[in-house]
Amino acid sequence: MLETSARLLKLLSLLQVRRDWTGADLAQRLGVDVRTVRRDVDKLRNLGYPVNASPGVAGGYQLGAGAELPPLLLDDDEAVAVAVGLRTAANGTVAGIEETSVRALAKLEQVLPSRLRRRVNALQAHTISLMGAVTRVDPATLTAIAGACRDHQRLRFPYAGRDGGTRRHVEPLGLAHTGRRWYLVAWDVDKADWRTFRVDRIEEEPTLGARFTPREPPAEDLASYVSRQLSVAPYTHQARLVMHAPYDVVASRTSKTSVHLERIDDERTLLTVGTPSLEELGLWIGMIGVDFEVEGPEELKQHLRTLGERFLRASGQT
């Protein structure tokens, strides 16, 4: 039985390596006769693998596309290549796939033999990148956090926050990537509240703790929640503006980490932003390049009136 199972795994691996195989070629590689190959192919089909067969002299076997992705069998070099590729993508070199890459990397590194993990770490450590200013995080930290989110395990880690270094004990919910930074949304056990942590400020790989029962998330849309936490919550002043432009237009001219956007209708977008200075905010709003209305605060309206009058005087209109 063990010999048959090992042969099935080897057969599946061969079918993944090359597009087409003749029965004779497979029989030779497996050390069995063609009739055994046919029986093994039937067993793979019974297990849900879509193995196609074509008759005749030029016929053979081909692993087809099924409803679900079958387990991939990788040799050492392939596993290292995939792990390095996922780590690179997780650091933001390919827009839009960072979070997916972290989830896939967490699954792969869970089963990666130690000898291959050393190869991956060595290659990563001695490779330089000429990318622009992107905040780097340790892939091992990302995969540890992703695994804890998946398995509902508490984490402990030293954190360098605005108020200095602290030791945090959290129940992780999920990771968010903004294009420049990674953030962890988690329930802070000691603060008894939801918190958003910059992953690059986690000073060492988190320590896994006990399992926990997931709490009700702080928002149905985690991405929108993180956007609001980063763009509004930390600042003294909060402003609400109705932008007279479609959502996609406003989104293309602003940053998801600096503003929170909500679609009002096809032609208007609600922009919420936090700022330490209303004076700077007035200039920044004008640079977006679309008409807008200020819902609040009243101090911003007054500042824009003063700024507008100053600009009119400078242009010779008054």
VEXRO-558662 format. One line per 3 residues: their letters; for each residue x, y, z of C-alpha. Coordinates in pm, 1 decimal. Each point is the difference from the previous one (the first is absolute). Layout:
A	X,Y,Z  ... $
***
This chain:
MLE	0.0,0.0,0.0  284.0,242.1,87.4  174.3,-86.7,-326.3 $
TSA	-317.9,71.2,-196.7  -52.8,334.9,175.7  359.3,103.9,-66.1 $
RLL	-39.4,-95.6,-366.3  -319.3,206.3,-28.6  179.8,303.4,139.3 $
KLL	284.4,-50.1,-245.2  -248.0,-39.9,-286.4  -175.1,321.6,100.1 $
SLL	335.7,178.2,17.4  93.6,-120.5,-351.0  -332.6,116.9,-141.7 $
QVR	63.7,346.2,147.5  350.3,23.3,-147.4  -86.2,-57.8,-366.1 $
RDW	-312.3,70.3,-201.5  -27.3,-337.7,-179.7  119.8,-349.8,88.1 $
TGA	-39.1,-326.5,-187.3  -96.7,-304.0,199.4  331.5,-162.8,-87.0 $
DLA	201.7,299.1,121.6  -186.2,7.2,329.8  39.3,-375.1,42.5 $
QRL	375.1,27.6,-53.8  36.2,289.1,248.5  -206.7,-180.0,262.5 $
GVD	152.8,-344.6,-55.4  -334.9,-169.1,-69.3  -191.8,-123.7,-303.5 $
VRT	-247.5,203.3,-206.4  -297.8,-181.3,151.6  107.8,113.1,349.6 $
VRR	28.5,356.4,-128.3  -359.7,-18.1,-123.1  -116.9,-127.2,340.2 $
DVD	192.3,274.9,180.4  -147.7,265.2,-227.0  -348.4,-129.3,86.2 $
KLR	87.0,28.9,370.9  106.6,361.5,-46.0  -329.2,71.7,-177.7 $
NLG	-191.0,-158.1,289.7  187.6,235.8,233.3  -120.7,296.9,-205.0 $
YPV	297.5,68.1,-226.6  -110.0,71.2,-361.3  237.4,-220.6,-201.1 $
NAS	-87.5,5.8,-371.1  91.6,-287.7,-233.7  16.1,-9.6,-379.0 $
PGV	9.6,-331.4,-191.1  224.9,-105.8,-286.7  371.6,-10.6,-70.8 $
AGG	43.6,371.9,66.3  -233.2,-8.1,298.5  87.2,25.3,365.1 $
YQL	-91.9,159.9,332.8  -39.2,362.2,101.3  -89.2,163.0,330.5 $
GAG	-298.4,220.5,-73.9  -147.1,301.2,176.8  -250.2,-94.4,266.4 $
AEL	-246.3,182.9,219.6  259.4,19.9,279.5  376.2,40.2,5.7 $
PPL	167.5,-335.6,76.2  291.3,-17.1,245.3  318.4,102.0,-178.5 $
LLD	304.4,-223.5,35.1  320.6,202.6,-22.6  361.0,-109.4,-7.0 $
DDE	256.3,186.0,213.7  96.1,261.5,-258.9  -363.8,69.5,-90.4 $
AVA	-97.0,42.0,367.0  284.9,247.7,57.1  -93.4,195.8,-313.7 $
VAV	-365.4,22.6,103.7  85.2,105.6,357.1  238.8,273.1,-117.7 $
GLR	-255.2,121.4,-254.1  -272.5,19.0,264.7  227.9,184.6,240.7 $
TAA	85.4,251.6,-270.6  -366.0,51.2,-89.3  -90.8,31.6,368.0 $
NGT	237.1,296.4,26.9  -202.2,191.2,-255.9  186.4,-42.2,-327.6 $
VAG	-319.7,-112.1,-177.2  -295.6,223.9,81.4  -318.6,-163.2,118.7 $
IEE	127.2,-346.7,93.3  189.2,73.7,322.7  -259.7,-140.4,242.2 $
TSV	-66.7,-305.9,-217.6  373.9,-63.4,-14.9  27.3,7.7,379.3 $
RAL	-280.0,-255.6,37.4  160.5,-230.5,-255.8  344.0,49.1,156.0 $
AKL	-136.8,-90.6,344.7  -132.9,-328.1,-139.4  322.5,-83.1,-183.7 $
EQV	239.5,82.6,284.5  -207.2,-213.0,236.6  105.1,-312.2,-194.8 $
LPS	337.2,118.0,-132.3  286.8,-221.9,125.1  262.4,179.7,208.8 $
RLR	269.4,-56.6,-264.3  -211.7,184.2,-258.7  -94.2,273.8,243.3 $
RRV	371.6,71.2,51.2  46.9,26.1,-378.2  -290.3,244.0,-30.6 $
NAL	132.3,214.9,287.3  351.9,3.7,-146.7  -121.8,107.0,-343.4 $
QAH	-222.9,269.7,147.2  276.1,131.8,226.7  249.5,43.8,-283.7 $
TIS	-235.4,155.4,-255.6  -32.8,378.3,-26.5  -296.7,195.4,-132.6 $
LMG	1.4,334.9,-178.3  -365.2,74.4,78.9  -107.3,337.4,126.6 $
AVT	-91.3,95.6,355.5  -200.5,-296.5,121.9  4.6,-92.0,367.9 $
RVD	151.9,-347.8,27.6  -125.1,-268.4,235.8  140.4,-341.7,80.7 $
PAT	-183.8,-267.8,-204.4  29.8,-236.5,298.6  -195.4,251.5,209.3 $
LTA	-267.2,30.6,-268.8  -44.1,-375.9,-35.6  -9.4,-46.9,378.1 $
IAG	-274.9,262.3,28.2  -193.1,-141.5,-297.0  14.3,-348.3,152.5 $
ACR	-122.2,133.0,335.5  -290.7,179.6,-171.5  -91.2,-322.8,-179.2 $
DHQ	29.2,-222.6,307.9  -145.4,252.4,251.0  308.3,3.9,221.6 $
RLR	98.1,286.1,226.7  325.9,186.2,-60.8  248.8,175.0,226.2 $
FPY	258.5,242.3,-136.8  206.2,308.4,91.9  -139.0,306.1,-176.9 $
AGR	167.0,335.7,-63.3  -296.5,236.3,8.8  -21.1,379.4,16.4 $
DGG	22.5,-13.4,379.0  305.5,-223.8,10.5  47.3,-374.0,19.0 $
TRR	-268.2,-223.1,146.8  -77.0,-369.9,15.7  -329.3,-79.0,-175.1 $
HVE	-230.9,-297.6,45.7  -256.3,-24.9,-280.5  -258.2,-214.5,-175.8 $
PLG	83.0,53.1,-371.0  -281.5,54.0,-250.4  170.8,78.1,-330.5 $
LAH	277.8,170.9,-194.2  -40.6,301.9,-227.0  248.2,133.1,-255.3 $
TGR	-9.0,359.4,-123.0  266.7,-22.4,-268.7  269.4,137.9,232.5 $
RWY	-69.8,-156.9,337.2  -154.4,-306.1,164.4  -250.3,35.1,285.3 $
LVA	-140.0,-253.9,245.7  -356.4,40.3,127.8  -33.5,-173.8,335.5 $
WDV	-186.2,2.4,330.2  238.4,132.8,264.9  -57.1,-224.4,301.7 $
DKA	146.5,245.7,251.9  -174.6,309.0,-145.0  -326.3,-191.6,-56.6 $
DWR	-48.0,171.0,-334.8  78.3,-33.9,-370.4  337.5,134.6,-111.1 $
TFR	183.5,41.1,-331.4  374.6,-74.0,16.4  270.4,81.7,-252.4 $
VDR	174.0,-330.6,-65.8  338.2,166.4,-59.2  -15.2,122.9,361.5 $
IEE	-28.8,-355.2,132.3  357.0,-40.8,118.6  34.6,-378.8,-20.6 $
EPT	-191.1,-299.6,-127.4  -321.5,-33.8,206.6  -36.7,-281.3,252.6 $
LGA	-301.1,-227.0,-47.1  -237.7,-40.4,291.3  -324.5,-178.6,83.0 $
RFT	-287.1,-36.4,-244.0  -295.3,236.3,33.3  -359.2,26.8,-114.0 $
PRE	-22.0,268.2,-272.0  -179.2,320.4,98.9  -243.6,200.7,-205.7 $
PPA	219.4,207.6,-237.6  10.0,377.5,55.1  -150.0,50.3,-347.5 $
EDL	-147.7,-210.0,-276.9  248.0,144.5,-249.6  347.3,-38.8,150.5 $
ASY	170.6,201.9,-275.1  -232.0,294.9,58.8  56.2,-27.0,376.0 $
VSR	378.8,11.5,-39.1  -25.8,293.2,-240.0  -203.8,198.1,254.2 $
QLS	235.7,-90.2,285.7  302.9,121.5,-193.4  -147.9,309.7,-162.0 $
VAP	-230.6,144.7,266.1  30.1,-143.1,350.5  354.4,112.8,95.6 $
YTH	-50.0,370.1,-80.6  -125.1,304.4,190.1  -231.9,127.1,-275.7 $
QAR	-237.9,-205.9,-212.7  -151.6,144.0,-316.0  -287.4,-128.9,-215.3 $
LVM	-16.6,109.8,-362.7  -241.4,-77.6,-282.2  215.7,-31.7,-309.9 $
HAP	-179.4,67.5,-328.9  171.1,-282.5,-186.0  -49.7,-376.3,-32.8 $
YDV	154.9,-227.2,262.9  265.3,-138.2,-237.1  116.0,348.9,-96.1 $
VAS	41.8,112.1,362.1  167.7,-330.4,92.1  254.0,43.4,-280.4 $
RTS	100.0,343.5,133.1  25.9,-88.9,369.8  160.3,-265.4,218.0 $
KTS	-195.3,-269.7,182.7  214.9,63.8,307.3  -69.4,375.6,6.8 $
VHL	-375.6,13.3,-66.9  -311.2,-210.1,44.0  -234.4,-4.6,-300.4 $
ERI	-366.7,-98.4,-30.4  -202.1,-5.7,-320.0  -304.9,230.8,20.3 $
DDE	-121.9,-50.6,-357.4  148.8,-23.4,-348.9  116.2,362.7,6.1 $
RTL	81.4,71.0,365.9  236.7,-142.9,260.5  15.7,61.9,374.9 $
LTV	358.4,62.6,112.5  89.6,-14.5,369.9  348.4,103.1,104.6 $
GTP	191.1,68.1,320.2  259.9,274.0,29.9  211.6,173.5,264.1 $
SLE	-30.3,328.3,-193.9  -308.4,145.4,-169.8  224.0,248.7,-182.1 $
ELG	193.9,-276.4,-175.0  -321.7,-191.2,-67.4  -147.3,295.0,-188.5 $
LWI	287.9,4.8,-245.9  -1.2,-378.7,-38.4  -372.7,-12.1,-81.4 $
GMI	44.9,252.6,-278.9  273.1,-212.8,-155.3  -237.8,-296.7,-47.7 $
GVD	-140.1,193.4,-293.8  -378.3,-48.3,33.8  -285.4,213.2,132.2 $
FEV	-111.0,-76.3,355.7  -219.7,105.2,292.2  106.7,4.8,363.9 $
EGP	-238.6,-175.6,239.5  220.0,80.3,297.8  159.4,120.3,210.0 $
EEL	-102.2,366.9,-1.2  361.5,103.5,64.3  101.6,-150.7,-335.6 $
KQH	-272.6,193.7,-180.4  123.4,325.7,154.4  360.9,-81.9,-85.7 $
LRT	-93.1,-67.5,-363.6  -184.2,335.5,-18.9  310.1,178.4,128.7 $
LGE	224.0,-195.0,-236.3  -227.7,67.5,-296.3  -6.5,373.0,68.9 $
RFL	379.0,3.4,24.3  34.1,-176.3,-334.1  -248.4,236.3,-163.5 $
RAS	193.1,302.4,124.1  322.4,-154.7,-130.1  -155.7,-48.3,-343.4 $
GQT	-128.0,357.6,-11.4  -368.1,-98.2,5.7  -86.9,211.7,306.9 $
***
